[in-house]
Amino acid sequence: MSKSLKQAAQHPEANPWYRAVYIGDEPVGFVMLSWKPPAGPYTGRHFIWRLLIDKHHQGRGIGRETLTQIAALVREDGATELLTSYDPGDGEPWPFYQKFGFEPTGEIDDGEIVLRIVFPAR
């Protein structure tokens, strides 16, 4: 998490938005988005920069619920899509994102595969 907060401080132009994930009073994860940055490759779009769930709490649906809430928030903000990326390799989160409905965009960003979920029209 400290790496994420340092990156957020180093890149204010990315318009970082971050929150802790709790179960009751216990912190169990962290999420950080680039929230409609005013410039750069993701100008005006919502991009999940980090989604971390403590290893002791994985496999319990916390990540999925967090992602569901994030998707609802960005849709309320007028988004028609949500982006993220991942570093391919052992333990990669692709299966998690694929089950949620994300699809590869065909783009690679700093060695990471960019994914997108498009929200149906309301």
C-alpha positions in Angstrom: 0.0 0.0 0.0 2.8 2.4 0.8 4.1 1.9 -2.8 0.7 2.9 -4.1 0.5 6.0 -2.0 4.0 7.0 -3.1 3.0 6.6 -6.7 -0.1 8.6 -6.1 1.9 11.4 -4.6 4.4 11.3 -7.5 1.7 11.4 -10.1 -1.0 13.9 -9.1 -1.7 14.4 -12.8 -3.3 10.9 -12.8 -5.9 12.2 -10.4 -5.5 9.4 -7.8 -8.5 8.3 -5.8 -7.9 5.7 -3.1 -9.8 4.0 -0.3 -9.2 1.3 2.2 -11.4 -1.8 2.1 -12.8 -2.9 5.4 -14.8 -5.8 6.9 -16.4 -4.2 9.9 -13.5 -2.4 11.6 -10.8 -4.6 10.1 -8.8 -3.3 7.1 -8.6 -6.1 4.5 -7.6 -4.3 1.3 -7.0 -1.2 -0.7 -8.2 0.2 -4.0 -6.8 3.1 -6.0 -8.1 4.5 -9.3 -7.0 7.1 -11.7 -10.2 9.1 -11.6 -10.8 10.9 -14.9 -7.4 12.4 -15.2 -7.3 15.7 -17.2 -4.4 14.5 -19.4 -2.5 11.5 -20.5 -3.5 8.2 -22.2 -6.6 7.7 -20.0 -7.9 11.3 -20.1 -11.4 11.5 -18.7 -11.6 7.8 -18.0 -11.7 5.7 -14.9 -8.7 3.3 -14.5 -8.2 0.9 -11.6 -4.6 1.4 -10.6 -4.6 -1.0 -7.7 -7.0 -3.5 -6.2 -5.4 -5.3 -3.3 -7.0 -7.8 -0.9 -5.0 -9.2 2.0 -4.0 -12.8 1.2 -5.7 -14.0 4.4 -9.0 -12.6 3.1 -8.8 -13.7 -0.6 -11.3 -16.2 -2.0 -14.1 -14.8 0.2 -15.7 -12.5 -2.4 -14.2 -9.3 -1.0 -12.5 -8.4 -4.2 -15.6 -9.0 -6.3 -17.7 -6.9 -3.9 -15.1 -4.1 -4.0 -15.1 -4.2 -7.8 -18.9 -4.2 -7.9 -18.9 -1.1 -5.7 -16.2 0.6 -7.8 -18.1 -0.1 -11.0 -21.3 1.4 -9.5 -19.4 4.5 -8.4 -17.9 5.2 -11.7 -21.2 4.5 -13.5 -22.8 7.1 -11.2 -20.0 9.5 -12.3 -21.2 9.0 -15.9 -18.6 6.4 -17.0 -19.5 4.0 -19.9 -16.5 1.8 -19.2 -13.9 0.9 -16.5 -10.3 0.1 -17.3 -7.5 -1.8 -15.5 -4.3 -3.6 -16.3 -2.3 -6.5 -15.0 1.2 -7.9 -15.3 0.9 -11.4 -16.9 2.5 -14.3 -15.0 2.1 -16.7 -12.1 -0.8 -15.6 -9.9 -2.1 -13.0 -12.4 -5.5 -11.6 -11.7 -6.8 -12.2 -15.3 -9.3 -15.0 -14.3 -10.7 -12.7 -11.6 -11.3 -9.8 -14.0 -12.5 -12.1 -16.8 -15.2 -13.5 -14.5 -16.3 -10.0 -13.8 -16.7 -9.2 -17.5 -13.5 -7.5 -18.4 -12.0 -8.1 -21.8 -8.5 -7.2 -23.2 -8.4 -4.0 -25.2 -5.4 -5.1 -27.2 -3.3 -2.4 -25.6 -0.1 -2.9 -23.5 0.8 -0.2 -21.0 4.3 -0.5 -19.4 4.3 -4.2 -20.0 0.8 -4.7 -18.6 -2.2 -6.0 -20.5 -5.0 -3.4 -20.5 -8.5 -4.6 -19.8 -11.9 -2.9 -20.1 -15.5 -3.6 -19.1 -18.1 -1.7 -21.0 -21.3 -0.8 -19.1 -24.6 -1.4 -20.8 -26.6 1.8 -21.7 -29.0 2.9 -19.1 
